[in-house]
């Protein structure tokens, strides 16, 4: 028999889902090829090939990625061995142009899809699912492996004609940045900052941040460095020569601005203790995030709808993997909620200052309401809980094909 000239493709079960304003390919850990069930080169190469990276054309045509950081994502789920949790959630941010996956942080948007996917994959106890029929909500306790945190997803469910509990995916909840309405999924991030860690890594709510050589009008600007949800650098929009109402087309087409923001992000990573020097930022594009804030202002969102200053507390723009995000990353929204509800931060100041327990902020696609509870314990600020609503739905369930010699 003639042997194939090239390695054949293998198939692996996968689920393609939208969560919040992101999309990703979800795998059950036990379904992965055996050598990909542990961290390492084989797993990374497999997932890179699934998504279609690295792609010098930036389109990921030969994979499931869609050429943006919001859609170049992978998730691995497994049944939790901890009685206090239902499912383990591991997230990988796939670089589009480089052969690199960043495992350093979480994806808050895809978190909204984890509970539903875990139920559909059979990773949540059958009795727990059955018991949720009465309330119509299945509370899925998620262990976020990347950051070692607990997240609770309140997944809507219903009884089908056969008496089986199913995930409710359709609905009338509208999320700016997502075209069609779906069922609302409420997400709670519990203790997003370790009690032993500093929510503000410099121990200051506002720092004088040295940005000399970055091309700004001043060598020092005010900054809030926070580690909640994901390490984030918050700056005033005006200090960057921006307004806080920018859309993707204005930022992502400006190569000089992008280079300036990346340099500032690298410097911020050093200030937060994430990098020893700025060169390390090249291999860690997922963290920290850089964002800029300004008081509430009216603008036209990317959808063409009008956002009124009267309907929001502030405007925020955030970068993701070197590009302005089309809406807002879920983890960055956690950082916004924690910072906004802590009196004295730049985010709190932009939102009008004072005691706040929730804020609605404007982003490129519209608005988002987030809530938070922070408090000082022994002189250290701690975020006890951050909450927000997202939506999620399955787009496709089946098998993904990858060349057997690709990993």
N, C-alpha and C positions, 0 to 999 in steps of 0.2 A: 504494500500500500504506500502511495506517495505521501511523504510527510509534508505538512504545511511549511512554506518558506518562511513565514513569520509567525510569531506567537499568536494564538487565538485570543479572542476576548473572553473574559469571564463576566458573569452577572452577579450582582449583589443587591439584595432587597433594600429599597430606599423609599423615603417619603419626602416629597418636595412641598414645602409649606411657606406661607406668608405668616409672619408674626410682626405685628405693628407695622412699621414702614420698611421692613426688611424681608428678604426671602432667603431661604437656606435649604440645604439638603440634609435630611435627618437620617441617622442610622441607628439601629439597635446594635449595641456592642457585640453581642454574640453572633450577629449576622455578618460581621466583617471577616475577611480572610484572617486566618489564625495569627499570622505574623503582624497584622494590622490592629490586633486587639490590645496591643501595648504601645506605649509612647516610643517613638523612634523614627528612623529614616523611612522604613517601609510604610508606616501609617501616613506620614506626611506626603510621600510620593504618591500614594494611592489617592488621597484627598485632593492633592493638587491636580491630578489627572482628571478626577471627577468634575472639578470645577472648570478646568480648562486653562490652568496656569502652569508655568509663566507664559504670558502671551505678549510678544512685543508689539502687536497691533492694538492691544488694550481692549479687545472686544470679547475675549473668551468664547469665540465661535465654536470651538471644538470641545465644549464642556457645558455644564449647567449654570455657570456664572453668566452674568449679564453685563459685564464691563463696568460695574460700579462697586464701591465698597459695601453698599447696602445689600448687594445680591451675591457677593463673593464670600459666602459663609457656609460653614459646616457644623453639624451638631452630632454628638454621640451620646446616646441615652442608655442607661442600664438600671436595673432594679436596685434600689438602695438596700444595703445590708444593715442600715441603721433603722431601728424601729420608729424613730422620730421623723423619718422621711420616706417618701414613696419612690423617688427616682433620683438618680445622679445625672447631672447635666454638664457635659463638657463641650465648650465652644472653641472653634478654631476660625480665626479671621484669615482668609486666604489672600495673599498679596496677588495683585493682578499681573504685574510685570516681572516680579522676581519669584524664584523658587523658594518661597518662604511662607510659613504659617505661623501666626502670632497666637500663642496660647496663654498670653499674660492676663487677659481680662475677659469680662463677660459681654454678651450682647443683650442689652435690656429689651430690645424689640423682639428678638426671637424667643425671649423668655415667655412671652405671651402665648407662644405656640407649644411650649414644652409640655404643659399639663395635658392639653388635648392630645398631642402626639403620644405621650406616655400611656394614656388611657387606650387609645386605638392600637398601640403596640402590645397591649397586655401587660404593661409594667406596673400598673396600679392594681392593688388587691381587688378581686372580684366583689367581695363583700362590701368593701368601702364604696365601690361604684354603685352597687345595688342600694345601699343605704342612702345614697345621695338623691335617689329618685324623688323622695318626699319633698325635699327643699328645692330641688331643681338646680342645685349647685354642688359640684364635687370639688372639695378643697384638696388640691394636690400640693403636698409639701415637697419642695424641690431642694436638693443639695447642689449648689453651684460649685462644681469642683475647681474651676479656675481660680476662684477667689475665696473658697471655703466659707460660703455664706448660705443662709436659709432664705428661700423665696417661697411665698405662698401664692398659688394661682387659683383663683375662684372660677372654675370652668363651668359654664352653663350646660346642663344635660336635660334630656327628656326621655320619656318612654315611647318606644315605637309600637307598631301595631301588634308585634309579637311579644310585647312586654319586656323587651330588652332596653337597657339604658344606653343611650347614644349621646355623643357630644353634639351640642347645639352649635352649629357654625354660622348659620344664616341669622340675620337680625336687622335692626334699624339703627344700630350704633354707628355713628359716622366719625371717622378719624381723619383729621387733616393730613394729607400726604398719601391717602389711600383712596382710590377712585370709588369703590363700591362699599355700601354699608354691610355690616356683619354683626355677629353676636358680641356683646361686650364681655371682656375678660378683665376682671379686677386683679391687679398685681400688688403684692405687698413685699417690700424688701426689708427683712427683719435685721436690725442691728447691722446696717451696711458698713459700719466701721467697727473694727475690733476695739473692745474696751481697753486693750493693752496698746493700741495703736493711736496715733495722733490724727484726728480728722483734718487738722490743719498742720501739715508736717513741719512748717517753720515756726509753729506755736504762735503765729500771728493771724488775725483775721484779715489784715491788709498789710502787704509788704511794699517796701520801696524796691522795685525790681530793676536791676541793672541791665539795660538793653543797648548799651553803647555799641556802636558798630552795626546796628540792625537797620539803620536807615530811617529811624523815627525822628520826629522833631525834637525829642528830648532824649538824654542818655539814661534817664530813670523814669519809670512809670509805676503807677499803683497796680498791684495785682493781688488777687486772692487765690492761694493755692489750697486745694481741697482734695482729700482722698475719700470720696463717698460715691459708691456706684462704680466709678472709675476715676483715677487720678486726673484732675482737670485744672487748667490754668485759666482763670477768669481775668479779663482786662476790660478797661473802659473802651468802648468803640471809638470815642473821640481821640483817645491817645494813639490809636492806630490809623487815624485819618479816615475813619469809617463812621457810619451812622447807626448800624445795628439793624437796618432794614434791607440789607443787600440780598439779592437772589443769586442762585448758582452761576448764572451767565456772567454776572458782574465780577465775581471773584475767581471762578475757575478758568477764566480766559486771560487773567492777568498774571503772567508768569513771574513778574517782579514781586507782586504782592504775595503770591504763593511761596516764593523763596524766602521772603521776609518773615512770613508766619512760621515757616518750618524752622528757621533759625531761632526765632523766639521760643518756639515749642521745645527745641533742644536745650536752650538755656534754662527754660523753666523746669525741664526734667532734671537738670543738675541741681537747681535750687531746691527741688522737692526731695532730693536724695535718691532719685530713680536711676540716674546715670552718674558715673564717675567723671565723665567728660562728654562733651557734645557729640563726639563721634559715635557713641553708643546709641544715639537716637536713630541712626540709620537702620539698625536691626530691630528697632522697637517702634514701629509706626502706629501701633494700636494704642499705646499709652506713652505719655499722657495726652489727653485731648487739650486743645486750645480753643477758647471761646471768648466772645466779646459781648458786652451787655450795654444797654442804654435805657433811659426811661421810656415809658410807653409812647409810641408814635404810630400814626396811621400809615398804611402802605398797601400796595396791591400784591397779593400773594401769587405764587407761581401758577396757581390754577386760574387766575384772573379775578378771584373774589377779593373784596375789600376787607381789610382788617382795620377796625377802628381802635384808636387809642383809648377810647372809653370802655372797651371790652377787655382790655388786657392790663396787666400790672407793669410789664416791661417787655423789651424785645431782646432776643438772644440769637446769636449765630454761632455755630460750632463746626470745626473742621474734623473730618474723618478720613484717615489714610491719605492725607495731603490734598483733600478736596473739600469744599463747602458742602455739608450734608444737605440733602434736599428737604429734610424736615428737621428731626432731632433724634439723635441716638438715645435709646432708652436709658443706658447707663449715664449718659450726660444729663438726662432729665432728672435722674436720681441726684446727681451732683447739684443741679440747679435747685431742686427742692430743698436739699440740706442747707445749701448756702443761703437761699432766700429766706429761710425760716430761722436763720442765725443772725441776730442783730449785729450790724456793724460791717458785714462783708460787702464787697462791691455789688454783689447780686442783690442783697437786701437793700442797699442804698438805691440802686436803680429801680427797685420795686416800690420805692416810697419810704423805706425805712420803717422802724417800729416792729411790734410783735406781729408776726404773720404765721398762720398755720397752713396756708395754701396760697398758691399764686397761679395765675394764668399768664403764660408768656407767649409772645408772638415769634414764630419761626418762619422759614421761607415758604412753607406750604400752608400755614394757617396758625392755629393756636393749640395749646395743650394745657390742661389743668393738672397740677401736681400738688400733693400734700406732703407735709413732713412734720416730724417732732424731734427737736434737738434740745439738749439740756447740758448744763455744765455740771460735771461730777469731779470733785476734788481739783477744781481749777482747769479741767480739760473738757472741751466740747465733745459731745457724743450725739450721733444721730440714732435715735431709738427705732424709728420706722419711717419709711418713705413709701408713698402709694401713688398709683396712677391707673388709668384705664386704657387698655389697648384692645385689639381684636386680632383674630387669627383664623386661618382656614387651610385645609388641605387643598393643594392644587393638583397633585398627582401622586399616586401610590403605585409602585411597580418595581422594576429592576433597573439599575444603572450598569452600563457596560464599560469595562476598562480593559485595555490590553494586558494580558497576563504578565508581560515582562516590564510593565511600566513602574512596578514597585518591588 
